[in-house]
Amino acid sequence: MNARPSRAPLGRAIDAVRAYPRRAPATLGYVCLLLAGHAWIGRGASADRAADVLGHVSTNLENLGDHPLTALLGSVLFFDGTLTDVTSVEFVGTLITLGLGVCCFLAWTEHRWGTARAAAVFLGGHVAATLLTAAVVTVALRQGWYPPSTREALDYGVSYGAQTVLAIGTLALPRRARLPWVAFVLAWPLGGAEWTGPLPDFTTVGHLVAAALGFALLGVPAFRNRGSGATGSRPTEGDVGPRRSVPEPTSRSAGTGTRPSA
């Protein structure tokens, strides 16, 4: 039997967009929430009100000591970046964290392992990286490596969670592309790092910690195998990630065995 011809890249991209709401409904809702929050901060709220809200949900040492849950959960309702200044470095960061991290690899994680596990990976990476970075900041302040103002620095957004899913999303790539991808995930935060001592700025430390957490999850057996997922078990034409081609049976009797898992 002749093999089915592969779809053109544009056709596959259109199929992926059409299948997105079904494959990753929670990710789609989260992206809409982030865009709404970004619009409200940028245009809906006054400058003072926006500054107060972002300052309250910032995951700096002061807020983590005063209202940790509000800071940890509230900080992932906004993203720190731009959607309009396309020539800026901040826009590149938005493409990586919001575009690749949330829109692509969080969606892939949700489709592969289900909504609950995807949320656990994303939020777990965000929370764990934040708390571990806070410990590093505490030590760095004692050693004089960071200025005292770091205790109250503005620090919010989705980038730590995005880094975690970017790292675990290594499984979505062909084997030959995985090592370059690992290098990219670890290298891009260092591109704009500021060094005031033996450590880069604390946000760079947080991104590297989040990536390390994601890569560590690759060694967990539960993440080495495809989960049942929340959006169906059979991959579609628009699915993200490598697929194995399964030869079609030549007769009805030849297809009575167990279907290989994708």
N, C-alpha and C positions, 0 to 999 in steps of 0.2 A: 504493500500500500504506500502510495506516495506521501511524503511528509508534508504537513501543512506549511505553506510559505510564511515566513516571519513577517510581522507587521512592520510598516515603516515607523521610524522613531516618532514622527508627528502623530501618527495614528495611535501608537502606544501611549503617548503623553495624554492625548484626548481621552483615551479609555481610563487612564489613571485618575484624571480629574473627575470623570463621571462616576467612578467607583469610590472616590474619596469619602463621601458622606456615609456610605455603607461600611467601608473598611475601617474607618477611624472616626466614628461620630463624636466621641468625647474630645479628641484632639481638635476637630473642627469647631466644636463649641468653645473650647478653651482659646483657640486662635481668635474667634469672634469677640470673646470677652477681653482679650488683650488689646485688640484693636479699638474696642469701645473705650477701655480705660485710657489708652494712649490719646484718643481724640478728646476725652474729657479733660485730661491733664493739660493737653496742648491748647485747647480752644474753649472748652466748656466751663472750666473753673478759672477763677481769678488767679493771678500769679501768686498771691499770698496764700490762698487756699490750697493750690497745687503744692506749694512748698511745704505747707504744714502736713498735708497728707503723706507726701513722699518722705518727709523727715520722720513721721511717726512710724512708718512701715520699714524704714531703713534698718538693716541688720547690723548696726554698729554695736560696739560694746555697751554703750549706755542703754540703748533700747533692749538689747538682749538681757541685760540685768534688770530692767524695769518692767517690760512687757514682752517676754520672749515669744509667746505664741502668736500674738498679734503681728509682731515684726516678721517672724518666719513665714507665716501664711499670707500676710498682706503683701509682702515684697514680691511674691510671684504673680500678683494680679496686674503688674505693670512691667513693661520692658524699657530698658535704658538704651535708647538709640533714636535714629531718625529714619523716616520713610520718604522724606522729600529732598534732603541734601545729598543727592546721589554721588557727588564727587568727593564726599568727605570720608575720613577713616571710620567715623561712627556708622556710616551706612554699610560699610563692609562688615563691621561687627554685627549689625542688624541682620544682614543676609546670612551670616554664619549661625547666629544664635536663634533668631526667630525663623528664618527661612529654612536653613538646613536642619537645625536642631529640633525645633518644635514642629514646623509644618511637615517636614519630611521624615526625620528619624523617630520622633515621638509617635507619629502616625504609623510608621513601620512597626515600632515596638507594640503599639496597641493591637494592630492587626495580627501580629505573630503570636503574642502571648495573652491578649485580652486587655480590657480596660483597667481592671484592678491591678494587674501586675505592672502595666505601663505607668499608671499613676504612682505606684509604690517606687518604681525605679526613678522616675522624674523627681518626685517630692523627697524620696530618700536621699538622692544625690544632692538636691538643693539643701536640705537640712543638715546632712552629715558634713558636706563641704563647708557650709557656713559655720558650724560649730567648731570644726577642726581649724578653720582659718582664724576664728576668734581666739583659739588657744595660741596659735602662732603669733597673732597680733599682741596678745598679752605678754608673751615672752619678749617679742621685739621691742615693745614699749619699755619694758624693764631694762633692756640692754641699750636703749637709746638708738635703736636702728630705725624706728619710725617716729615722726613728730607727735607730740601729745594730742594734736588736733585729730589724729586718726581715731581716737575713741568716739568721736562724734561725727565721723565722716559719713557722707551720703553714700549708701550702698544698698541698692534694690535691683530687682529684675529677675529674669528667667535664665540667665546665662549659666549658672552653676548646674541647674537641672538639664539645660540643653547640652552642656559639656558631657554630662553623664550618659545621655542617650546617644550623643555623637560617638562616644567611645564604644558603647555596647552595640551600636549599629555597625561596627566592623564586620559583624556576622552577615550583614546584608550584602556585602561586597564579594566579588570574585577573589579567590585566594591571592592572585597576583597583585591585586590592588590593596590588599590589607595593610601591608607594611608601609607603603607611602601614606595611606590614610592615617595610620597611627602617628606617623611623623607629623602630619598636618595638624591633627587634633592637639598634639603637645606643643607644636611650634607657634601656632597662630597667636595664642595669648601673649607670647614673649615679644611679638612684633612691636607692640606699643608699651612695653614694660618700662617703668621708671625705677631706677636703683638709687637708694639713699644709704645703702650699706651692703651687707652680705646677702640680703634678700631683695627680690623685686617688690613692687608695691603689693599691698595685700589682696587686691582683686586678681592680680596675676597668680598669686599663690592659690587663691580660691579656685581659679579655673584649672590649674594643674592638679589640685587635690581632687576636684570633681572628675576630671578625666581619669585619674588613677583609680577612683572608685568604680567608674564604668568599666575600665579594663579588668579590674579585679573580678567583676561579675561574670566576665567571659569564662572564668574557670569554675563557676558554679554549675553543676550538672543540670539544674533546672533551666538554665539559660542556654545550654548547649543544644537542647532539643526543642523542636517546635511545639508550642502549646496548642491547646484546642482552640484558643482564641474566642472572642466574643462576637465575631462577625462572620462566622462560617469557617469551614475547614478546607474547602477547595480553593486554591488560588485562581484568580481571574487574570485576564489579559493585562489588566492594569496594575497587578500586584507589584510591590517593590521587592527587590532582592532576587537572588539567583534561583532558578527553577530547574529541576531535572525533567527531561523529556521522558515520558512513559510510553513505550510502544503500544499501539492499539492492537487488541487481539485480532487474529485472522479469522476466528470463528466464534460463535456464541459460547461454545463449550470451553474455549480457551480463556474466557474471561471470568470464570467462576471462582478464581482464587482471590486472595485478599489483595486489595489495592494498595500499592506502596504509598507510604506517606510522603508528602512533598517536603 
